[in-house]
């Protein structure tokens, strides 16, 4: 069964017709070409598909696209402005917080949600906020340092 | 202060901005017009004969474009080591594990493809299965491969020196058994690929692989296409750690389906299929018997190991050799005997994972060293320092330590962690432990027997002289190899890092064996350096002719040209350059002659300036059977100290801190080196404390998800203090060697030694869960009656 929906993604409205059983990850990646959102498990365990829904991090693989209607969706593509990296993106690059990069979009969005709530989190708060985003490469250390560095600037 | 302009710094990664913004393209992000979607049908049984496969219904489903079984093609066996080509593209006559690939379907969308796969009817005659390697070796056990009686896939018996005679001279002989668990590499990006076959008979495979070169060769062999007509392109890869280092069914089937249909075919593993494909760390059952003198001098080791290999060989022959050879160092050990058996079982095939073959051996052996130190009343650090190898030493199995900062690593962590104040003096429930390890900096020989170069590189200068492009078939899989190559090329040419770009991971660009055995910094690095120097030589030759200055008096640094003892007039070159670039905004105006101007001149005189480089190691190692495994032009080494808190009521472990020193030779990129060290600690911590692939009694994995197979989260890993030790490696480019795998070696034993220090109990089976500690504590406090 198909449904016509309007999704508000990165401040832009998309009108589309989608099967009602498609996840937000699938629609973002396959229908809208927003492939910055990654798919690592399809079961909500890894956090690679994290997007912000009204500012809160959610696993977009666990959400049907039709359920996201009416909410502000922010994906990694909507973070940099005027071609300039968001301070978190800049910090991830500078601190070496990125290796394979597969977790990075979700990790950065979870970090943004944290900083929007808590401008200057300590490392325990950062670790807790990012504990739903798995990273197999970095051991998290440089990720924590990157988020901490942005927090301190605020 | 570094004498280098580019290397040995913290240059930001080339791919950082693209990865931070979601712009980096991974294979599953690719889409082609007319693309089909391929799905595999896998065996629901661990061991069964295939009586019949009926694909009629599947083929008849609207939208299905192709159905493939082994009957549709000439089946050519393949695998990793040519000595054990025991896999086929799809199952022939029988299935050997629950998940073995039986058939495949290509359709216009995923849903149709899955539906069609369900419609394939397979009649199986179930056979008795065997899951335990000891049972598999027993007489009368089910035979998994006819050619391998008692299911022994590979067997190794080596002796260096005379172990029995040495034992007779020992004051103490200690023996214990150590067991790890089967791992999953748990890279975040599930394997995936897209195959495209064009009308001229050229096949291109985009794949999330670590080794485009080996995949290209395997496809060419299995599908009978000349190597020159197979191109493998690795997009960005979301982690590999070993299991993506060989051709998979996924890759071969997508190619076969693309050829059959003439349309691009995309395939991918679900997370569950990643577990089923496996090819990650084996389970090792090690017994170590070590003999020492009273003063702690190591005299002999007899190491016995049984590996549960799963249904196919994969990297297993190398693995079983590594499980012996990598104990040859980093301690002076004059006598060593090894008996290893890799055994087939009806489970997914194990292969290579970070620290290939050596991690469990190292974990158990370093635990044993602590047991010995305790018995002799020696400090574990002192015991190790007493026996440590140094630069120039050769192991009893003929591995040459051309550089080895092992002693420096131990001293650095001992001092940094305040070991002397803490060891034996911490309160109950707190513990400190240490361990060492080393690893190859690139396998000394290719997987297939060949005189091939291990790496070739092309460095091309753009026609305006302003941009340097490094072209290499090497594989950036997250470790930072593209960045390292850019830094090496910039250093060798004398230009800024920002002016170098890297295109990589494509078999059309160059030959490179890929990302495994921690080889690229050393091997691809050598070839990159040589290629950059070759390009530089050409530019300097032209400049020398033009200015009538001997080339040896001209040098390049930071993108500028310097003349030694002469001041030639280069105004004509500059005027010419500016005329040629009228209207451009980046022309040099005053000051020193730039590399750009010189390189433009070279282009005008000679055409496109291209430098080439190549590398293969010299002949390495001894002449005994299996001597090749463990050889390398260089060895990296590590020492770690772990500090833990254990709840003595519940057995819960908190890792408070890890102090980590690694000798990587000259660190090309210091941030990347630390990244490998920190990542290694995290992966080792997971294996030590909670990771284990579990099966039911039918051979089905019961935790094939990232919820049930737990890898460390940000809350599980401790702060890691990384200390980079830089010995000078004569065989490495600029003295550089590995970090990616040696760094994981000490983690597990350092943790279990710290847990012993905190609790007084020795856990000799991984993972060291709260339950195992709790039971051991209970047993220690209230020993059960014998």
Interface residues (C-beta under 8 A of the other chain):
Chain A: X29 X30 X33 X34 X35 X36 X37 X38 X39 X40 X41 X42 X43 X44 X45 X46 X48 X75 X76 X77 X79 X80 X85 X89 X90 X92 X93 X94 X95 X96 X98 X99 X100 X101 X102 X103 X104 X105 X108 X126 X127 X128 X130 X131 X132 X133 X134 X135 X136 X137 X138 X139 X140 X141 X142 X143 X144
Chain B: X10 X12 X13 X15 X16 X17 X18 X19 X20 X21 X22 X23 X24 X25 X26 X28 X29 X31 X185 X186 X187 X188 X189 X190 X236 X237 X238 X239 X241 X270 X271 X477 X478 X479 X480 X671 X672 X674 X675 X678 X679 X680 X681 X682 X683 X705 X706 X707 X711 X712 X713 X714 X715 X717 X719 X720
